Amino acid sequence: MHALAPDFAVEDVWSLPTPGGPDELPRLVEAIFGGEFPQGAPRLVGWLWEARWKLGGLLHWDDPGGGLEARVPSLRDRIPADELPASGDPGLDLDPFSPVYLLGDEFAAELANRTVHAIMHLGWVPDGDGGYRGQMAVLVKPNGVLGWLYMTGIKPFRRYLVYPALLGYVGKRWQATTPSPTRPTTAAEPATG
């Protein structure tokens, strides 16, 4: 990701509560984008989320003219044609994000508006104990003084309210779709029942 977006700054990096096996990145993408966040999050987070979108509408931050292909080109345009994955789209509604790429252990999606061009990067990484887990990084390129003020202003809300709620939400969705481990009964063990 750093080679693709050297002009972006890493804003946040989070370890995700998603223990699993080696090939579960698609499940992680589904856990994050396949639900209805912030529904189920604490009320304050839902209120902040709604307030942000209303304020963005009122101030025209999210108008199409400030987005991808209008204000800034997509990061997909930076990927050489011979390296572009056949599909970067996981087949989910990513709104307000657009997919950049989907590989075996990495996924990137981007959004742009009048305040910022941002990337959500998901990696599926070894956990050090023989398993794997998700990792989320957010990279940003603020749009001028407005973007810098916006990112500075939302930082405490993002760091202490929104991301912890998102991580809890992802953890619950992950656990809800994790198969229960089963241990086969052998002839030497009595069956209980």
Secondary structure in CASP SS format (residue, H / E / C, confidence):
PFRMAT SS
TARGET T0000
AUTHOR 0000-0000-0000
METHOD secondary structure of the structure
MODEL  1
M C 1.00
H C 1.00
A C 1.00
L C 1.00
A C 1.00
P C 1.00
D C 1.00
F C 1.00
A E 1.00
V E 1.00
E E 1.00
D E 1.00
V E 1.00
W E 1.00
S E 1.00
L C 1.00
P C 1.00
T C 1.00
P C 1.00
G E 1.00
G C 1.00
P C 1.00
D C 1.00
E C 1.00
L H 1.00
P H 1.00
R H 1.00
L H 1.00
V H 1.00
E H 1.00
A H 1.00
I H 1.00
F H 1.00
G C 1.00
G C 1.00
E C 1.00
F C 1.00
P C 1.00
Q C 1.00
G C 1.00
A C 1.00
P C 1.00
R H 1.00
L H 1.00
V H 1.00
G H 1.00
W H 1.00
L H 1.00
W H 1.00
E H 1.00
A H 1.00
R H 1.00
W H 1.00
K H 1.00
L H 1.00
G H 1.00
G H 1.00
L H 1.00
L C 1.00
H C 1.00
W C 1.00
D C 1.00
D C 1.00
P H 1.00
G H 1.00
G H 1.00
G C 1.00
L E 1.00
E C 1.00
A C 1.00
R C 1.00
V E 1.00
P C 1.00
S C 1.00
L H 1.00
R H 1.00
D H 1.00
R H 1.00
I C 1.00
P C 1.00
A C 1.00
D C 1.00
E C 1.00
L C 1.00
P C 1.00
A C 1.00
S C 1.00
G C 1.00
D C 1.00
P C 1.00
G C 1.00
L C 1.00
D C 1.00
L C 1.00
D C 1.00
P C 1.00
F C 1.00
S E 1.00
P E 1.00
V E 1.00
Y E 1.00
L E 1.00
L C 1.00
G C 1.00
D C 1.00
E E 1.00
F E 1.00
A E 1.00
A E 1.00
E E 1.00
L E 1.00
A E 1.00
N C 1.00
R C 1.00
T C 1.00
V E 1.00
H E 1.00
A E 1.00
I E 1.00
M E 1.00
H E 1.00
L E 1.00
G E 1.00
W E 1.00
V E 1.00
P E 1.00
D C 1.00
G C 1.00
D C 1.00
G C 1.00
G C 1.00
Y E 1.00
R E 1.00
G E 1.00
Q E 1.00
M E 1.00
A E 1.00
V E 1.00
L E 1.00
V E 1.00
K E 1.00
P E 1.00
N C 1.00
G H 1.00
V H 1.00
L H 1.00
G H 1.00
W H 1.00
L H 1.00
Y H 1.00
M H 1.00
T H 1.00
G H 1.00
I H 1.00
K H 1.00
P H 1.00
F H 1.00
R H 1.00
R H 1.00
Y H 1.00
L H 1.00
V H 1.00
Y H 1.00
P H 1.00
A H 1.00
L H 1.00
L H 1.00
G H 1.00
Y H 1.00
V H 1.00
G H 1.00
K H 1.00
R H 1.00
W H 1.00
Q H 1.00
A H 1.00
T C 1.00
T C 1.00
P C 1.00
S C 1.00
P C 1.00
T C 1.00
R C 1.00
P C 1.00
T C 1.00
T C 1.00
A C 1.00
A C 1.00
E C 1.00
P C 1.00
A C 1.00
T C 1.00
G C 1.00
END
